[in-house]
Amino acid sequence: MKVMLSFGTSKQVSGEASIVFKANSKEVFCFIAENFFINYQKWAPEVIELEPLDGDKVFVGSKGKQVREDNDSLVESTFEITEYSPYSLFILQGLSNPYRHTYLIDSEGQGQGAQTKLTFRFDLLEIEIFMRPFEKLIRVAIEDGAEAAVENIKNLLATSTASALW
């Protein structure tokens, strides 16, 4: 019997959260994607520095640099916008670290009853072999972070001063 070990392969860990709230998809997309470099730190307070590398305008191919506080350590990474579909999809992917953020925005209803479903997914595209025993803990932390992100975005958009945030 031949035993195969997967030491050389990378393993992805993901977490996802969704929330439905009163807002139209255009408002949500503008807040998240069009004004990403202005608003990201507002819903992700662990990001202590954020710098656009290609100007403030967001487009496919634009890059940014962030510094996050993660377990009392500072983690710097660069990322690139890989998908920018107005009012529906916004994706960025780490260049220096293996991660991906996906924001999926779906309209539900019309007029006064219009609501938006926001789904945020964080993919840690690889975990190092010495971290694999902690995969479940990593997944829980990622899921908790995804829940916090969608709640923060909802709360920011729901405040009476949300328009001032853009």
C-alpha positions as CSV (number, residue, x, y, z in Angstrom):
1,M,0.0,0.0,0.0
2,K,1.4,3.3,-1.1
3,V,0.9,6.2,1.4
4,M,0.7,9.7,-0.1
5,L,1.4,12.7,2.1
6,S,0.3,16.2,1.0
7,F,3.2,18.1,2.5
8,G,4.0,19.9,-0.8
9,T,0.5,21.0,-1.6
10,S,-1.1,24.2,-0.5
11,K,-4.4,24.2,1.4
12,Q,-7.0,27.0,1.3
13,V,-9.0,28.1,4.4
14,S,-12.1,30.3,3.8
15,G,-14.8,32.1,5.7
16,E,-17.9,33.8,4.5
17,A,-20.7,35.9,6.0
18,S,-23.8,37.5,4.5
19,I,-26.1,40.2,5.7
20,V,-29.3,41.8,4.2
21,F,-30.1,45.4,4.9
22,K,-32.0,48.4,3.6
23,A,-29.8,50.1,1.0
24,N,-29.6,49.9,-2.8
25,S,-26.8,48.0,-4.4
26,K,-25.3,51.1,-6.0
27,E,-24.8,52.8,-2.5
28,V,-23.2,49.6,-1.1
29,F,-20.9,49.2,-4.1
30,C,-19.8,52.8,-4.0
31,F,-19.1,52.6,-0.3
32,I,-17.1,49.4,-0.6
33,A,-15.5,49.4,-4.0
34,E,-15.4,52.9,-5.5
35,N,-14.3,54.4,-2.2
36,F,-12.3,51.5,-1.0
37,F,-9.1,53.4,-0.1
38,I,-11.2,55.9,1.9
39,N,-13.6,53.5,3.7
40,Y,-11.8,50.2,4.2
41,Q,-10.2,51.1,7.5
42,K,-13.7,52.1,8.8
43,W,-15.0,48.6,8.5
44,A,-11.7,46.8,9.1
45,P,-10.2,48.6,12.2
46,E,-7.3,46.1,12.3
47,V,-5.9,47.9,9.2
48,I,-3.8,50.6,10.7
49,E,-2.3,51.8,7.4
50,L,-3.7,51.8,3.9
51,E,-2.0,53.3,0.9
52,P,-3.1,53.2,-2.8
53,L,-0.1,52.6,-5.0
54,D,-1.8,53.7,-8.3
55,G,-3.7,56.8,-7.2
56,D,-7.0,57.0,-5.3
57,K,-9.1,55.6,-8.2
58,V,-10.1,52.0,-8.0
59,F,-9.9,49.8,-11.1
60,V,-8.9,46.3,-12.2
61,G,-5.2,46.2,-11.8
62,S,-4.9,48.9,-9.2
63,K,-2.7,48.1,-6.3
64,G,-2.6,49.0,-2.6
65,K,-0.5,48.4,0.5
66,Q,-1.9,47.7,3.9
67,V,-0.5,47.2,7.4
68,R,-2.7,45.1,9.7
69,E,-2.4,44.5,13.4
70,D,-2.7,40.7,13.8
71,N,-2.2,39.1,17.2
72,D,0.0,41.9,18.4
73,S,2.1,41.8,15.2
74,L,2.2,44.1,12.3
75,V,1.6,42.4,8.9
76,E,2.3,44.4,5.8
77,S,1.0,43.2,2.4
78,T,0.4,44.5,-1.1
79,F,-2.8,43.6,-3.0
80,E,-4.3,44.1,-6.4
81,I,-7.9,44.7,-7.5
82,T,-8.7,41.6,-9.7
83,E,-12.4,42.1,-10.3
84,Y,-14.5,45.3,-10.4
85,S,-18.0,44.8,-11.7
86,P,-20.1,47.9,-10.9
87,Y,-22.9,47.3,-8.3
88,S,-22.3,43.6,-8.0
89,L,-18.7,42.3,-7.5
90,F,-15.4,43.5,-6.1
91,I,-12.4,41.3,-5.5
92,L,-8.9,42.0,-4.4
93,Q,-6.1,39.5,-4.0
94,G,-2.9,39.6,-2.1
95,L,0.3,39.8,-4.1
96,S,2.8,39.5,-1.2
97,N,0.6,37.2,0.9
98,P,-1.8,34.5,-0.3
99,Y,-5.3,35.9,0.4
100,R,-8.4,37.1,-1.5
101,H,-11.3,39.3,-0.4
102,T,-14.6,38.9,-2.3
103,Y,-17.5,41.3,-1.9
104,L,-20.7,40.1,-3.7
105,I,-23.6,42.6,-3.8
106,D,-27.1,41.4,-4.7
107,S,-30.2,43.6,-5.0
108,E,-33.4,42.3,-3.5
109,G,-36.6,44.1,-4.2
110,Q,-37.4,47.5,-5.8
111,G,-38.3,51.0,-4.6
112,Q,-39.1,51.6,-0.9
113,G,-38.6,47.9,-0.1
114,A,-35.3,47.6,-1.8
115,Q,-32.7,45.7,0.2
116,T,-29.2,44.5,-0.6
117,K,-27.6,41.3,0.3
118,L,-23.9,41.7,1.0
119,T,-21.7,38.6,1.0
120,F,-18.1,38.9,2.1
121,R,-15.7,36.0,1.6
122,F,-12.1,35.8,2.9
123,D,-9.9,33.1,1.4
124,L,-6.5,32.4,2.9
125,L,-5.2,30.7,-0.2
126,E,-2.4,28.8,1.5
127,I,-1.5,27.9,5.0
128,E,2.0,26.8,5.9
129,I,2.5,23.2,6.9
130,F,3.3,24.1,10.5
131,M,0.0,25.9,10.8
132,R,-2.2,23.0,9.6
133,P,-2.9,21.6,13.1
134,F,-4.5,25.0,13.8
135,E,-6.7,25.0,10.6
136,K,-10.0,24.9,12.6
137,L,-8.9,27.8,14.8
138,I,-7.8,29.8,11.7
139,R,-11.2,29.1,10.0
140,V,-13.1,30.2,13.1
141,A,-11.1,33.4,13.2
142,I,-11.7,34.0,9.5
143,E,-15.4,33.5,9.9
144,D,-15.6,35.8,12.9
145,G,-13.7,38.4,10.9
146,A,-16.1,38.0,8.0
147,E,-19.1,38.4,10.3
148,A,-17.6,41.6,11.8
149,A,-16.9,43.0,8.4
150,V,-20.4,42.7,7.1
151,E,-21.9,44.0,10.4
152,N,-19.5,47.0,10.3
153,I,-20.4,47.8,6.7
154,K,-24.1,47.6,7.5
155,N,-23.8,49.8,10.6
156,L,-21.7,52.4,8.7
157,L,-24.2,52.6,5.9
158,A,-27.1,52.7,8.3
159,T,-25.9,55.7,10.2
160,S,-27.4,59.1,9.4
161,T,-23.9,60.3,8.5
162,A,-23.1,57.5,6.1
163,S,-23.1,59.8,3.1
164,A,-20.4,61.8,4.8
165,L,-18.2,58.7,4.9
166,W,-17.7,58.8,1.2
